[in-house]
């Protein structure tokens, strides 16, 4: 287990503190563990989304063009869907 040496202080309203304390109690956690756990979960989500969804300007333009373009039929996909439908109706 790593040594905890750094501190994080924050200010909030009385209502916010009461809500956090109540939620921590419901989870059977102390306030520090509850807040730190929630903050870490959110931080990990933000970082994961940033790493996955980071696009450079050229890629953003490509994505926008693709989303704006008229849908195109893909013959192989259409054939696959027909075969899946046919096999599903044959089983019924």
PyMOL Python script that loads the backbone (N, CA, C, O; Angstrom):
from pymol import cmd

cmd.read_pdbstr("""\
ATOM      1  N   UNK A   1       0.850  -1.181   0.000  1.00  0.00           N
ATOM      2  CA  UNK A   1       0.000   0.000   0.000  1.00  0.00           C
ATOM      3  C   UNK A   1       0.890   1.237   0.000  1.00  0.00           C
ATOM      4  O   UNK A   1       1.859   1.311   0.756  1.00  0.00           O
ATOM      5  N   UNK A   2       0.564   2.194  -0.837  1.00  0.00           N
ATOM      6  CA  UNK A   2       1.392   3.390  -0.913  1.00  0.00           C
ATOM      7  C   UNK A   2       1.144   4.302   0.283  1.00  0.00           C
ATOM      8  O   UNK A   2       0.055   4.325   0.856  1.00  0.00           O
ATOM      9  N   UNK A   3       2.175   5.047   0.640  1.00  0.00           N
ATOM     10  CA  UNK A   3       2.081   5.969   1.765  1.00  0.00           C
ATOM     11  C   UNK A   3       1.307   7.205   1.337  1.00  0.00           C
ATOM     12  O   UNK A   3       1.542   7.767   0.267  1.00  0.00           O
ATOM     13  N   UNK A   4       0.388   7.614   2.187  1.00  0.00           N
ATOM     14  CA  UNK A   4      -0.422   8.801   1.895  1.00  0.00           C
ATOM     15  C   UNK A   4       0.222   9.997   2.578  1.00  0.00           C
ATOM     16  O   UNK A   4       0.165  10.139   3.799  1.00  0.00           O
ATOM     17  N   UNK A   5       0.835  10.855   1.768  1.00  0.00           N
ATOM     18  CA  UNK A   5       1.516  12.014   2.335  1.00  0.00           C
ATOM     19  C   UNK A   5       0.963  13.338   1.845  1.00  0.00           C
ATOM     20  O   UNK A   5       1.150  14.361   2.503  1.00  0.00           O
ATOM     21  N   UNK A   6       0.289  13.343   0.708  1.00  0.00           N
ATOM     22  CA  UNK A   6      -0.222  14.592   0.146  1.00  0.00           C
ATOM     23  C   UNK A   6      -1.629  14.868   0.658  1.00  0.00           C
ATOM     24  O   UNK A   6      -2.381  13.952   0.993  1.00  0.00           O
ATOM     25  N   UNK A   7      -1.964  16.153   0.710  1.00  0.00           N
ATOM     26  CA  UNK A   7      -3.284  16.576   1.173  1.00  0.00           C
ATOM     27  C   UNK A   7      -4.031  17.272   0.044  1.00  0.00           C
ATOM     28  O   UNK A   7      -3.434  17.874  -0.848  1.00  0.00           O
ATOM     29  N   UNK A   8      -5.336  17.171   0.111  1.00  0.00           N
ATOM     30  CA  UNK A   8      -6.210  17.869  -0.814  1.00  0.00           C
ATOM     31  C   UNK A   8      -7.294  18.532   0.022  1.00  0.00           C
ATOM     32  O   UNK A   8      -8.051  17.850   0.713  1.00  0.00           O
ATOM     33  N   UNK A   9      -7.371  19.836  -0.036  1.00  0.00           N
ATOM     34  CA  UNK A   9      -8.391  20.583   0.696  1.00  0.00           C
ATOM     35  C   UNK A   9      -9.371  21.182  -0.291  1.00  0.00           C
ATOM     36  O   UNK A   9      -8.987  21.597  -1.384  1.00  0.00           O
ATOM     37  N   UNK A  10     -10.638  21.225   0.094  1.00  0.00           N
ATOM     38  CA  UNK A  10     -11.613  21.860  -0.768  1.00  0.00           C
ATOM     39  C   UNK A  10     -12.680  22.517   0.087  1.00  0.00           C
ATOM     40  O   UNK A  10     -12.893  22.158   1.245  1.00  0.00           O
ATOM     41  N   UNK A  11     -13.335  23.481  -0.514  1.00  0.00           N
ATOM     42  CA  UNK A  11     -14.428  24.184   0.160  1.00  0.00           C
ATOM     43  C   UNK A  11     -15.729  23.830  -0.539  1.00  0.00           C
ATOM     44  O   UNK A  11     -15.772  23.672  -1.759  1.00  0.00           O
ATOM     45  N   UNK A  12     -16.787  23.707   0.248  1.00  0.00           N
ATOM     46  CA  UNK A  12     -18.103  23.438  -0.314  1.00  0.00           C
ATOM     47  C   UNK A  12     -19.161  23.995   0.626  1.00  0.00           C
ATOM     48  O   UNK A  12     -18.866  24.388   1.754  1.00  0.00           O
ATOM     49  N   UNK A  13     -20.381  24.022   0.149  1.00  0.00           N
ATOM     50  CA  UNK A  13     -21.477  24.529   0.978  1.00  0.00           C
ATOM     51  C   UNK A  13     -21.843  23.492   2.034  1.00  0.00           C
ATOM     52  O   UNK A  13     -21.482  22.319   1.929  1.00  0.00           O
ATOM     53  N   UNK A  14     -22.558  23.942   3.042  1.00  0.00           N
ATOM     54  CA  UNK A  14     -23.023  23.033   4.099  1.00  0.00           C
ATOM     55  C   UNK A  14     -23.931  21.957   3.527  1.00  0.00           C
ATOM     56  O   UNK A  14     -23.875  20.798   3.937  1.00  0.00           O
ATOM     57  N   UNK A  15     -24.770  22.355   2.574  1.00  0.00           N
ATOM     58  CA  UNK A  15     -25.679  21.383   1.961  1.00  0.00           C
ATOM     59  C   UNK A  15     -24.910  20.310   1.194  1.00  0.00           C
ATOM     60  O   UNK A  15     -25.251  19.129   1.251  1.00  0.00           O
ATOM     61  N   UNK A  16     -23.869  20.733   0.475  1.00  0.00           N
ATOM     62  CA  UNK A  16     -23.048  19.776  -0.267  1.00  0.00           C
ATOM     63  C   UNK A  16     -22.360  18.817   0.685  1.00  0.00           C
ATOM     64  O   UNK A  16     -22.342  17.608   0.451  1.00  0.00           O
ATOM     65  N   UNK A  17     -21.796  19.350   1.751  1.00  0.00           N
ATOM     66  CA  UNK A  17     -21.118  18.504   2.737  1.00  0.00           C
ATOM     67  C   UNK A  17     -22.094  17.513   3.356  1.00  0.00           C
ATOM     68  O   UNK A  17     -21.755  16.344   3.543  1.00  0.00           O
ATOM     69  N   UNK A  18     -23.291  17.964   3.672  1.00  0.00           N
ATOM     70  CA  UNK A  18     -24.287  17.064   4.258  1.00  0.00           C
ATOM     71  C   UNK A  18     -24.652  15.945   3.288  1.00  0.00           C
ATOM     72  O   UNK A  18     -24.796  14.791   3.690  1.00  0.00           O
ATOM     73  N   UNK A  19     -24.799  16.286   2.026  1.00  0.00           N
ATOM     74  CA  UNK A  19     -25.113  15.271   1.009  1.00  0.00           C
ATOM     75  C   UNK A  19     -23.984  14.257   0.889  1.00  0.00           C
ATOM     76  O   UNK A  19     -24.229  13.051   0.837  1.00  0.00           O
ATOM     77  N   UNK A  20     -22.756  14.742   0.844  1.00  0.00           N
ATOM     78  CA  UNK A  20     -21.603  13.844   0.738  1.00  0.00           C
ATOM     79  C   UNK A  20     -21.508  12.931   1.955  1.00  0.00           C
ATOM     80  O   UNK A  20     -21.256  11.734   1.816  1.00  0.00           O
ATOM     81  N   UNK A  21     -21.706  13.487   3.140  1.00  0.00           N
ATOM     82  CA  UNK A  21     -21.649  12.671   4.363  1.00  0.00           C
ATOM     83  C   UNK A  21     -22.734  11.604   4.360  1.00  0.00           C
ATOM     84  O   UNK A  21     -22.483  10.453   4.715  1.00  0.00           O
ATOM     85  N   UNK A  22     -23.933  11.989   3.959  1.00  0.00           N
ATOM     86  CA  UNK A  22     -25.039  11.037   3.922  1.00  0.00           C
ATOM     87  C   UNK A  22     -24.752   9.908   2.929  1.00  0.00           C
ATOM     88  O   UNK A  22     -24.983   8.736   3.229  1.00  0.00           O
ATOM     89  N   UNK A  23     -24.249  10.267   1.753  1.00  0.00           N
ATOM     90  CA  UNK A  23     -23.929   9.250   0.749  1.00  0.00           C
ATOM     91  C   UNK A  23     -22.809   8.328   1.230  1.00  0.00           C
ATOM     92  O   UNK A  23     -22.867   7.116   1.027  1.00  0.00           O
ATOM     93  N   UNK A  24     -21.802   8.903   1.863  1.00  0.00           N
ATOM     94  CA  UNK A  24     -20.703   8.084   2.394  1.00  0.00           C
ATOM     95  C   UNK A  24     -21.223   7.104   3.442  1.00  0.00           C
ATOM     96  O   UNK A  24     -20.802   5.949   3.494  1.00  0.00           O
ATOM     97  N   UNK A  25     -22.133   7.580   4.265  1.00  0.00           N
ATOM     98  CA  UNK A  25     -22.705   6.723   5.309  1.00  0.00           C
ATOM     99  C   UNK A  25     -23.503   5.580   4.692  1.00  0.00           C
ATOM    100  O   UNK A  25     -23.420   4.441   5.152  1.00  0.00           O
ATOM    101  N   UNK A  26     -24.275   5.884   3.651  1.00  0.00           N
ATOM    102  CA  UNK A  26     -25.052   4.849   2.968  1.00  0.00           C
ATOM    103  C   UNK A  26     -24.131   3.773   2.407  1.00  0.00           C
ATOM    104  O   UNK A  26     -24.473   2.591   2.403  1.00  0.00           O
ATOM    105  N   UNK A  27     -22.963   4.193   1.934  1.00  0.00           N
ATOM    106  CA  UNK A  27     -21.985   3.255   1.370  1.00  0.00           C
ATOM    107  C   UNK A  27     -21.091   2.635   2.449  1.00  0.00           C
ATOM    108  O   UNK A  27     -20.192   1.854   2.140  1.00  0.00           O
ATOM    109  N   UNK A  28     -21.337   2.980   3.697  1.00  0.00           N
ATOM    110  CA  UNK A  28     -20.542   2.491   4.827  1.00  0.00           C
ATOM    111  C   UNK A  28     -19.058   2.820   4.648  1.00  0.00           C
ATOM    112  O   UNK A  28     -18.185   1.978   4.857  1.00  0.00           O
ATOM    113  N   UNK A  29     -18.799   4.082   4.249  1.00  0.00           N
ATOM    114  CA  UNK A  29     -17.438   4.564   4.049  1.00  0.00           C
ATOM    115  C   UNK A  29     -17.237   5.844   4.841  1.00  0.00           C
ATOM    116  O   UNK A  29     -18.193   6.558   5.142  1.00  0.00           O
ATOM    117  N   UNK A  30     -15.983   6.126   5.176  1.00  0.00           N
ATOM    118  CA  UNK A  30     -15.702   7.444   5.749  1.00  0.00           C
ATOM    119  C   UNK A  30     -15.744   8.458   4.612  1.00  0.00           C
ATOM    120  O   UNK A  30     -15.658   8.094   3.440  1.00  0.00           O
ATOM    121  N   UNK A  31     -15.876   9.728   4.968  1.00  0.00           N
ATOM    122  CA  UNK A  31     -16.047  10.783   3.984  1.00  0.00           C
ATOM    123  C   UNK A  31     -14.867  10.862   3.019  1.00  0.00           C
ATOM    124  O   UNK A  31     -15.061  11.026   1.815  1.00  0.00           O
ATOM    125  N   UNK A  32     -13.659  10.748   3.535  1.00  0.00           N
ATOM    126  CA  UNK A  32     -12.468  10.826   2.688  1.00  0.00           C
ATOM    127  C   UNK A  32     -12.458   9.711   1.649  1.00  0.00           C
ATOM    128  O   UNK A  32     -12.218   9.959   0.468  1.00  0.00           O
ATOM    129  N   UNK A  33     -12.719   8.487   2.089  1.00  0.00           N
ATOM    130  CA  UNK A  33     -12.717   7.349   1.160  1.00  0.00           C
ATOM    131  C   UNK A  33     -13.800   7.500   0.107  1.00  0.00           C
ATOM    132  O   UNK A  33     -13.580   7.193  -1.065  1.00  0.00           O
ATOM    133  N   UNK A  34     -14.974   7.974   0.525  1.00  0.00           N
ATOM    134  CA  UNK A  34     -16.071   8.151  -0.415  1.00  0.00           C
ATOM    135  C   UNK A  34     -15.725   9.177  -1.482  1.00  0.00           C
ATOM    136  O   UNK A  34     -15.887   8.922  -2.675  1.00  0.00           O
ATOM    137  N   UNK A  35     -15.248  10.334  -1.050  1.00  0.00           N
ATOM    138  CA  UNK A  35     -14.931  11.407  -2.003  1.00  0.00           C
ATOM    139  C   UNK A  35     -13.771  11.005  -2.902  1.00  0.00           C
ATOM    140  O   UNK A  35     -13.821  11.217  -4.113  1.00  0.00           O
ATOM    141  N   UNK A  36     -12.740  10.435  -2.323  1.00  0.00           N
ATOM    142  CA  UNK A  36     -11.585  10.033  -3.114  1.00  0.00           C
ATOM    143  C   UNK A  36     -11.957   8.952  -4.126  1.00  0.00           C
ATOM    144  O   UNK A  36     -11.521   9.000  -5.276  1.00  0.00           O
ATOM    145  N   UNK A  37     -12.757   7.983  -3.704  1.00  0.00           N
ATOM    146  CA  UNK A  37     -13.180   6.927  -4.621  1.00  0.00           C
ATOM    147  C   UNK A  37     -13.995   7.472  -5.780  1.00  0.00           C
ATOM    148  O   UNK A  37     -13.778   7.095  -6.932  1.00  0.00           O
ATOM    149  N   UNK A  38     -14.936   8.362  -5.474  1.00  0.00           N
ATOM    150  CA  UNK A  38     -15.766   8.946  -6.533  1.00  0.00           C
ATOM    151  C   UNK A  38     -14.918   9.791  -7.474  1.00  0.00           C
ATOM    152  O   UNK A  38     -15.091   9.732  -8.692  1.00  0.00           O
ATOM    153  N   UNK A  39     -14.011  10.570  -6.918  1.00  0.00           N
ATOM    154  CA  UNK A  39     -13.160  11.421  -7.752  1.00  0.00           C
ATOM    155  C   UNK A  39     -12.241  10.579  -8.636  1.00  0.00           C
ATOM    156  O   UNK A  39     -12.039  10.905  -9.806  1.00  0.00           O
ATOM    157  N   UNK A  40     -11.692   9.512  -8.092  1.00  0.00           N
ATOM    158  CA  UNK A  40     -10.821   8.640  -8.885  1.00  0.00           C
ATOM    159  C   UNK A  40     -11.590   7.943 -10.000  1.00  0.00           C
ATOM    160  O   UNK A  40     -11.091   7.830 -11.119  1.00  0.00           O
ATOM    161  N   UNK A  41     -12.799   7.475  -9.703  1.00  0.00           N
ATOM    162  CA  UNK A  41     -13.618   6.852 -10.746  1.00  0.00           C
ATOM    163  C   UNK A  41     -13.865   7.835 -11.883  1.00  0.00           C
ATOM    164  O   UNK A  41     -13.713   7.488 -13.054  1.00  0.00           O
ATOM    165  N   UNK A  42     -14.243   9.051 -11.540  1.00  0.00           N
ATOM    166  CA  UNK A  42     -14.510  10.070 -12.561  1.00  0.00           C
ATOM    167  C   UNK A  42     -13.242  10.416 -13.330  1.00  0.00           C
ATOM    168  O   UNK A  42     -13.280  10.551 -14.552  1.00  0.00           O
ATOM    169  N   UNK A  43     -12.119  10.560 -12.628  1.00  0.00           N
ATOM    170  CA  UNK A  43     -10.850  10.899 -13.275  1.00  0.00           C
ATOM    171  C   UNK A  43     -10.440   9.810 -14.263  1.00  0.00           C
ATOM    172  O   UNK A  43      -9.997  10.108 -15.372  1.00  0.00           O
ATOM    173  N   UNK A  44     -10.586   8.562 -13.866  1.00  0.00           N
ATOM    174  CA  UNK A  44     -10.227   7.459 -14.762  1.00  0.00           C
ATOM    175  C   UNK A  44     -11.117   7.437 -15.995  1.00  0.00           C
ATOM    176  O   UNK A  44     -10.640   7.169 -17.097  1.00  0.00           O
ATOM    177  N   UNK A  45     -12.411   7.717 -15.822  1.00  0.00           N
ATOM    178  CA  UNK A  45     -13.332   7.767 -16.958  1.00  0.00           C
ATOM    179  C   UNK A  45     -12.947   8.881 -17.920  1.00  0.00           C
ATOM    180  O   UNK A  45     -12.894   8.669 -19.132  1.00  0.00           O
ATOM    181  N   UNK A  46     -12.680  10.062 -17.384  1.00  0.00           N
ATOM    182  CA  UNK A  46     -12.290  11.204 -18.218  1.00  0.00           C
ATOM    183  C   UNK A  46     -11.018  10.897 -18.989  1.00  0.00           C
ATOM    184  O   UNK A  46     -10.940  11.171 -20.187  1.00  0.00           O
ATOM    185  N   UNK A  47     -10.024  10.334 -18.322  1.00  0.00           N
ATOM    186  CA  UNK A  47      -8.757  10.037 -18.978  1.00  0.00           C
ATOM    187  C   UNK A  47      -8.915   8.961 -20.048  1.00  0.00           C
ATOM    188  O   UNK A  47      -8.313   9.051 -21.117  1.00  0.00           O
ATOM    189  N   UNK A  48      -9.727   7.941 -19.758  1.00  0.00           N
ATOM    190  CA  UNK A  48      -9.949   6.883 -20.748  1.00  0.00           C
ATOM    191  C   UNK A  48     -10.659   7.441 -21.979  1.00  0.00           C
ATOM    192  O   UNK A  48     -10.275   7.141 -23.109  1.00  0.00           O
ATOM    193  N   UNK A  49     -11.690   8.251 -21.760  1.00  0.00           N
ATOM    194  CA  UNK A  49     -12.401   8.848 -22.889  1.00  0.00           C
ATOM    195  C   UNK A  49     -11.480   9.764 -23.689  1.00  0.00           C
ATOM    196  O   UNK A  49     -11.542   9.788 -24.918  1.00  0.00           O
ATOM    197  N   UNK A  50     -10.641  10.505 -23.007  1.00  0.00           N
ATOM    198  CA  UNK A  50      -9.725  11.410 -23.697  1.00  0.00           C
ATOM    199  C   UNK A  50      -8.749  10.629 -24.561  1.00  0.00           C
ATOM    200  O   UNK A  50      -8.453  11.033 -25.686  1.00  0.00           O
ATOM    201  N   UNK A  51      -8.257   9.534 -24.053  1.00  0.00           N
ATOM    202  CA  UNK A  51      -7.286   8.739 -24.812  1.00  0.00           C
ATOM    203  C   UNK A  51      -7.936   8.075 -26.014  1.00  0.00           C
ATOM    204  O   UNK A  51      -7.319   7.965 -27.073  1.00  0.00           O
ATOM    205  N   UNK A  52      -9.177   7.632 -25.859  1.00  0.00           N
ATOM    206  CA  UNK A  52      -9.864   6.930 -26.934  1.00  0.00           C
ATOM    207  C   UNK A  52     -10.433   7.907 -27.953  1.00  0.00           C
ATOM    208  O   UNK A  52     -10.392   7.643 -29.154  1.00  0.00           O
ATOM    209  N   UNK A  53     -10.957   9.020 -27.489  1.00  0.00           N
ATOM    210  CA  UNK A  53     -11.693   9.917 -28.365  1.00  0.00           C
ATOM    211  C   UNK A  53     -10.896  11.105 -28.865  1.00  0.00           C
ATOM    212  O   UNK A  53     -11.465  12.006 -29.481  1.00  0.00           O
ATOM    213  N   UNK A  54      -9.620  11.133 -28.621  1.00  0.00           N
ATOM    214  CA  UNK A  54      -8.821  12.270 -29.060  1.00  0.00           C
ATOM    215  C   UNK A  54      -8.634  12.228 -30.576  1.00  0.00           C
ATOM    216  O   UNK A  54      -8.077  11.272 -31.114  1.00  0.00           O
ATOM    217  N   UNK A  55      -9.099  13.259 -31.249  1.00  0.00           N
ATOM    218  CA  UNK A  55      -8.981  13.358 -32.691  1.00  0.00           C
ATOM    219  C   UNK A  55      -8.242  14.636 -33.045  1.00  0.00           C
ATOM    220  O   UNK A  55      -8.425  15.674 -32.410  1.00  0.00           O
ATOM    221  N   UNK A  56      -7.405  14.543 -34.068  1.00  0.00           N
ATOM    222  CA  UNK A  56      -6.772  15.770 -34.540  1.00  0.00           C
ATOM    223  C   UNK A  56      -7.760  16.481 -35.477  1.00  0.00           C
ATOM    224  O   UNK A  56      -8.758  15.881 -35.875  1.00  0.00           O
ATOM    225  N   UNK A  57      -7.503  17.737 -35.832  1.00  0.00           N
ATOM    226  CA  UNK A  57      -8.460  18.487 -36.660  1.00  0.00           C
ATOM    227  C   UNK A  57      -8.824  17.794 -37.972  1.00  0.00           C
ATOM    228  O   UNK A  57      -9.980  17.838 -38.391  1.00  0.00           O
ATOM    229  N   UNK A  58      -7.855  17.158 -38.620  1.00  0.00           N
ATOM    230  CA  UNK A  58      -8.130  16.439 -39.870  1.00  0.00           C
ATOM    231  C   UNK A  58      -9.109  15.286 -39.616  1.00  0.00           C
ATOM    232  O   UNK A  58     -10.035  15.068 -40.397  1.00  0.00           O
ATOM    233  N   UNK A  59      -8.899  14.559 -38.528  1.00  0.00           N
ATOM    234  CA  UNK A  59      -9.788  13.442 -38.207  1.00  0.00           C
ATOM    235  C   UNK A  59     -11.192  13.926 -37.859  1.00  0.00           C
ATOM    236  O   UNK A  59     -12.176  13.261 -38.182  1.00  0.00           O
ATOM    237  N   UNK A  60     -11.287  15.082 -37.202  1.00  0.00           N
ATOM    238  CA  UNK A  60     -12.602  15.656 -36.892  1.00  0.00           C
ATOM    239  C   UNK A  60     -13.348  15.966 -38.186  1.00  0.00           C
ATOM    240  O   UNK A  60     -14.536  15.667 -38.307  1.00  0.00           O
ATOM    241  N   UNK A  61     -12.662  16.558 -39.141  1.00  0.00           N
ATOM    242  CA  UNK A  61     -13.289  16.851 -40.440  1.00  0.00           C
ATOM    243  C   UNK A  61     -13.736  15.576 -41.138  1.00  0.00           C
ATOM    244  O   UNK A  61     -14.829  15.522 -41.700  1.00  0.00           O
ATOM    245  N   UNK A  62     -12.897  14.554 -41.103  1.00  0.00           N
ATOM    246  CA  UNK A  62     -13.265  13.274 -41.724  1.00  0.00           C
ATOM    247  C   UNK A  62     -14.520  12.701 -41.068  1.00  0.00           C
ATOM    248  O   UNK A  62     -15.424  12.222 -41.753  1.00  0.00           O
ATOM    249  N   UNK A  63     -14.569  12.754 -39.750  1.00  0.00           N
ATOM    250  CA  UNK A  63     -15.723  12.232 -39.028  1.00  0.00           C
ATOM    251  C   UNK A  63     -16.977  13.038 -39.371  1.00  0.00           C
ATOM    252  O   UNK A  63     -18.035  12.458 -39.613  1.00  0.00           O
ATOM    253  N   UNK A  64     -16.869  14.364 -39.392  1.00  0.00           N
ATOM    254  CA  UNK A  64     -18.017  15.199 -39.723  1.00  0.00           C
ATOM    255  C   UNK A  64     -18.516  14.920 -41.140  1.00  0.00           C
ATOM    256  O   UNK A  64     -19.723  14.846 -41.370  1.00  0.00           O
ATOM    257  N   UNK A  65     -17.596  14.767 -42.083  1.00  0.00           N
ATOM    258  CA  UNK A  65     -17.995  14.455 -43.469  1.00  0.00           C
ATOM    259  C   UNK A  65     -18.702  13.098 -43.540  1.00  0.00           C
ATOM    260  O   UNK A  65     -19.709  12.947 -44.233  1.00  0.00           O
ATOM    261  N   UNK A  66     -18.167  12.129 -42.824  1.00  0.00           N
ATOM    262  CA  UNK A  66     -18.775  10.800 -42.837  1.00  0.00           C
ATOM    263  C   UNK A  66     -20.177  10.836 -42.226  1.00  0.00           C
ATOM    264  O   UNK A  66     -21.089  10.177 -42.724  1.00  0.00           O
ATOM    265  N   UNK A  67     -20.346  11.597 -41.160  1.00  0.00           N
ATOM    266  CA  UNK A  67     -21.661  11.688 -40.529  1.00  0.00           C
ATOM    267  C   UNK A  67     -22.655  12.459 -41.397  1.00  0.00           C
ATOM    268  O   UNK A  67     -23.852  12.175 -41.369  1.00  0.00           O
ATOM    269  N   UNK A  68     -22.168  13.429 -42.162  1.00  0.00           N
ATOM    270  CA  UNK A  68     -23.034  14.230 -43.019  1.00  0.00           C
ATOM    271  C   UNK A  68     -23.372  13.546 -44.344  1.00  0.00           C
ATOM    272  O   UNK A  68     -24.355  13.901 -44.994  1.00  0.00           O
ATOM    273  N   UNK A  69     -22.566  12.574 -44.742  1.00  0.00           N
ATOM    274  CA  UNK A  69     -22.748  11.924 -46.040  1.00  0.00           C
ATOM    275  C   UNK A  69     -24.000  11.056 -46.050  1.00  0.00           C
ATOM    276  O   UNK A  69     -24.434  10.546 -45.018  1.00  0.00           O
ATOM    277  N   UNK A  70     -24.557  10.905 -47.222  1.00  0.00           N
ATOM    278  CA  UNK A  70     -25.699  10.010 -47.406  1.00  0.00           C
ATOM    279  C   UNK A  70     -25.233   8.580 -47.141  1.00  0.00           C
ATOM    280  O   UNK A  70     -24.123   8.207 -47.520  1.00  0.00           O
ATOM    281  N   UNK A  71     -26.064   7.796 -46.502  1.00  0.00           N
ATOM    282  CA  UNK A  71     -25.665   6.411 -46.260  1.00  0.00           C
ATOM    283  C   UNK A  71     -25.520   5.650 -47.577  1.00  0.00           C
ATOM    284  O   UNK A  71     -26.296   5.849 -48.513  1.00  0.00           O
ATOM    285  N   UNK A  72     -24.543   4.802 -47.631  1.00  0.00           N
ATOM    286  CA  UNK A  72     -24.301   4.003 -48.833  1.00  0.00           C
ATOM    287  C   UNK A  72     -24.584   2.536 -48.525  1.00  0.00           C
ATOM    288  O   UNK A  72     -24.235   2.033 -47.457  1.00  0.00           O
ATOM    289  N   UNK A  73     -25.205   1.876 -49.454  1.00  0.00           N
ATOM    290  CA  UNK A  73     -25.464   0.446 -49.295  1.00  0.00           C
ATOM    291  C   UNK A  73     -24.162  -0.321 -49.466  1.00  0.00           C
ATOM    292  O   UNK A  73     -23.373  -0.032 -50.366  1.00  0.00           O
ATOM    293  N   UNK A  74     -23.949  -1.281 -48.612  1.00  0.00           N
ATOM    294  CA  UNK A  74     -22.775  -2.148 -48.701  1.00  0.00           C
ATOM    295  C   UNK A  74     -23.294  -3.532 -49.087  1.00  0.00           C
ATOM    296  O   UNK A  74     -23.923  -4.205 -48.270  1.00  0.00           O
ATOM    297  N   UNK A  75     -23.036  -3.962 -50.326  1.00  0.00           N
ATOM    298  CA  UNK A  75     -23.619  -5.211 -50.821  1.00  0.00           C
ATOM    299  C   UNK A  75     -23.335  -6.417 -49.922  1.00  0.00           C
ATOM    300  O   UNK A  75     -24.217  -7.249 -49.709  1.00  0.00           O
ATOM    301  N   UNK A  76     -22.119  -6.517 -49.397  1.00  0.00           N
ATOM    302  CA  UNK A  76     -21.779  -7.658 -48.551  1.00  0.00           C
ATOM    303  C   UNK A  76     -22.603  -7.656 -47.253  1.00  0.00           C
ATOM    304  O   UNK A  76     -23.031  -8.708 -46.777  1.00  0.00           O
ATOM    305  N   UNK A  77     -22.813  -6.472 -46.698  1.00  0.00           N
ATOM    306  CA  UNK A  77     -23.605  -6.372 -45.470  1.00  0.00           C
ATOM    307  C   UNK A  77     -25.067  -6.704 -45.753  1.00  0.00           C
ATOM    308  O   UNK A  77     -25.709  -7.403 -44.969  1.00  0.00           O
ATOM    309  N   UNK A  78     -25.589  -6.209 -46.860  1.00  0.00           N
ATOM    310  CA  UNK A  78     -26.969  -6.517 -47.235  1.00  0.00           C
ATOM    311  C   UNK A  78     -27.151  -8.023 -47.418  1.00  0.00           C
ATOM    312  O   UNK A  78     -28.156  -8.581 -46.978  1.00  0.00           O
ATOM    313  N   UNK A  79     -26.198  -8.676 -48.056  1.00  0.00           N
ATOM    314  CA  UNK A  79     -26.274 -10.124 -48.258  1.00  0.00           C
ATOM    315  C   UNK A  79     -26.228 -10.865 -46.929  1.00  0.00           C
ATOM    316  O   UNK A  79     -26.961 -11.833 -46.729  1.00  0.00           O
ATOM    317  N   UNK A  80     -25.375 -10.416 -46.027  1.00  0.00           N
ATOM    318  CA  UNK A  80     -25.292 -11.040 -44.713  1.00  0.00           C
ATOM    319  C   UNK A  80     -26.615 -10.907 -43.971  1.00  0.00           C
ATOM    320  O   UNK A  80     -27.093 -11.877 -43.383  1.00  0.00           O
ATOM    321  N   UNK A  81     -27.206  -9.734 -43.991  1.00  0.00           N
ATOM    322  CA  UNK A  81     -28.490  -9.534 -43.321  1.00  0.00           C
ATOM    323  C   UNK A  81     -29.585 -10.414 -43.919  1.00  0.00           C
ATOM    324  O   UNK A  81     -30.404 -10.973 -43.190  1.00  0.00           O
ATOM    325  N   UNK A  82     -29.596 -10.534 -45.235  1.00  0.00           N
ATOM    326  CA  UNK A  82     -30.581 -11.412 -45.881  1.00  0.00           C
ATOM    327  C   UNK A  82     -30.394 -12.855 -45.426  1.00  0.00           C
ATOM    328  O   UNK A  82     -31.374 -13.550 -45.157  1.00  0.00           O
ATOM    329  N   UNK A  83     -29.155 -13.309 -45.339  1.00  0.00           N
ATOM    330  CA  UNK A  83     -28.914 -14.702 -44.937  1.00  0.00           C
ATOM    331  C   UNK A  83     -29.284 -14.931 -43.471  1.00  0.00           C
ATOM    332  O   UNK A  83     -29.782 -15.999 -43.116  1.00  0.00           O
ATOM    333  N   UNK A  84     -29.043 -13.941 -42.631  1.00  0.00           N
ATOM    334  CA  UNK A  84     -29.408 -14.071 -41.215  1.00  0.00           C
ATOM    335  C   UNK A  84     -30.922 -14.118 -41.080  1.00  0.00           C
ATOM    336  O   UNK A  84     -31.460 -14.935 -40.333  1.00  0.00           O
ATOM    337  N   UNK A  85     -31.606 -13.238 -41.807  1.00  0.00           N
ATOM    338  CA  UNK A  85     -33.086 -13.247 -41.760  1.00  0.00           C
ATOM    339  C   UNK A  85     -33.633 -14.570 -42.266  1.00  0.00           C
ATOM    340  O   UNK A  85     -34.568 -15.119 -41.683  1.00  0.00           O
ATOM    341  N   UNK A  86     -33.053 -15.092 -43.353  1.00  0.00           N
ATOM    342  CA  UNK A  86     -33.529 -16.344 -43.925  1.00  0.00           C
ATOM    343  C   UNK A  86     -33.319 -17.498 -42.941  1.00  0.00           C
ATOM    344  O   UNK A  86     -34.205 -18.336 -42.774  1.00  0.00           O
ATOM    345  N   UNK A  87     -32.186 -17.546 -42.309  1.00  0.00           N
ATOM    346  CA  UNK A  87     -31.928 -18.646 -41.366  1.00  0.00           C
ATOM    347  C   UNK A  87     -32.800 -18.501 -40.118  1.00  0.00           C
ATOM    348  O   UNK A  87     -33.207 -19.502 -39.529  1.00  0.00           O
ATOM    349  N   UNK A  88     -33.086 -17.272 -39.714  1.00  0.00           N
ATOM    350  CA  UNK A  88     -33.945 -17.052 -38.540  1.00  0.00           C
ATOM    351  C   UNK A  88     -35.380 -17.476 -38.846  1.00  0.00           C
ATOM    352  O   UNK A  88     -36.029 -18.105 -38.010  1.00  0.00           O
ATOM    353  N   UNK A  89     -35.878 -17.139 -40.031  1.00  0.00           N
ATOM    354  CA  UNK A  89     -37.245 -17.515 -40.367  1.00  0.00           C
ATOM    355  C   UNK A  89     -37.346 -19.019 -40.652  1.00  0.00           C
ATOM    356  O   UNK A  89     -38.427 -19.592 -40.507  1.00  0.00           O
ATOM    357  N   UNK A  90     -36.258 -19.666 -41.051  1.00  0.00           N
ATOM    358  CA  UNK A  90     -36.275 -21.116 -41.284  1.00  0.00           C
ATOM    359  C   UNK A  90     -36.374 -21.862 -39.967  1.00  0.00           C
ATOM    360  O   UNK A  90     -36.919 -22.965 -39.923  1.00  0.00           O
ATOM    361  N   UNK A  91     -35.847 -21.271 -38.874  1.00  0.00           N
ATOM    362  CA  UNK A  91     -35.895 -21.912 -37.561  1.00  0.00           C
ATOM    363  C   UNK A  91     -37.261 -21.780 -36.907  1.00  0.00           C
ATOM    364  O   UNK A  91     -37.595 -22.542 -36.000  1.00  0.00           O
ATOM    365  N   UNK A  92     -38.050 -20.818 -37.362  1.00  0.00           N
ATOM    366  CA  UNK A  92     -39.346 -20.583 -36.729  1.00  0.00           C
ATOM    367  C   UNK A  92     -40.375 -21.537 -37.176  1.00  0.00           C
ATOM    368  O   UNK A  92     -41.520 -21.464 -36.730  1.00  0.00           O
TER     369      UNK A  92
END
""", "prot")
cmd.dss("prot")
cmd.show_as("cartoon", "prot")
cmd.util.cbc("prot")
cmd.orient("prot")
